[in-house]
Amino acid sequence: MEVIRDRGVFAAACRAARAGGSSVGLVPTMGALHEGHRSLLDRARETDGFVAMTLFVNRLQFGDAADLRSYPGKLDDDLAVAESAGCDVVFAPSEREMYPNGDPEVTIDPGPLGDRLEGAARPGHFRGVLTVVAKLFDLAGPCRAYFGEKDAQQLELVRRMVRDLDVPAEVVACPTVRAPDGLALASRNARLSPAERAAAPVVFRALSAGVFVIGAGERDAGLVRAQIEEVLAAEPLAGTDYVALVDDATWEEARTVPEVARLLVAARIGDVRLVDGVCVRPSSAAGERAE
């Protein structure tokens, strides 16, 4: 496995792989790798001849300096995970390498969806995300790019950027990886205290409650949200930022449960913010919990 720090060298490595007949599988990450990231690398390894992972903590998507400072991660540990997963190249640039002219004057506007839900809770977050992803796509060239469904709004915005700007990338959505108790794996989970970790699965229980009532025939989106909020409220350590039910095709807030719905939760356990969501089809939700 080759570790690359230079943008030009990374771009050349991806070009050489395509010239040799391999497709490029790109896995963008901010490090602090866990089994969720490993699943993305495994999927890329199954599909593509050349797997490139990026390790870069993108300051532009952090509105809170304290959140940036506390973001976990150890490069040596991350490189060990990447190598064990069969990664061919890891691109781990410095901030100066990624943004040689300082903060960019030209950035990617995420559009109206970027100002809602996570965008409203974290102003400017998605502008920072899409700006760095656009740069990584440009360096990697034509590729398949692998993203987890846990951060569903981010995934949708990357898809829209690729569609609207004719980016030569295929965005591949990969299922959320969960702990046995349902907690979606996330780098920030490492900051949970033992008591907070014990409380954190309430997010998945709340989503599962929403899936259950939809399966039982409830079609009023407000009542589904109320059921999710009730489960969250029963956990003393949990605070709720938002609960939403959107049409998975349009990402518009729904009044009645659509044919394909996405349930979304952002909650705080202590000072750790947990974001999760599930997709549900009412016609097949009877008796199911969230997945």
Buried (B, 14 or more C-beta within 10 A) or exposed (E): BEBBEEBEEBBEBBBEBBEEEBBBBBBBBBBBBBEBBBBBBBBBBEBBBBBBBBBBBBBBBBEEEEBEEEBBBEEEEBBEBBEEBEBBBBBBBEEEBBBEEEEBEEBBEBBEBBBBBBBEBBEBBBBBBBBBBBBBBEBBBBBBBBBBBBBBBBBBBBBBBBEEEEBEBBBBBBEBBBBEEBBBBBBBBEBBEEEBBBBBBBBBBBBBBBBBBBBEEBBBBEEBBBBBBEBBEEBEBBBBBBBBBBBBEEBEEBEBBBEBBBBBBBBBBBEBBBBBBBBBBBEEBEEBBBB
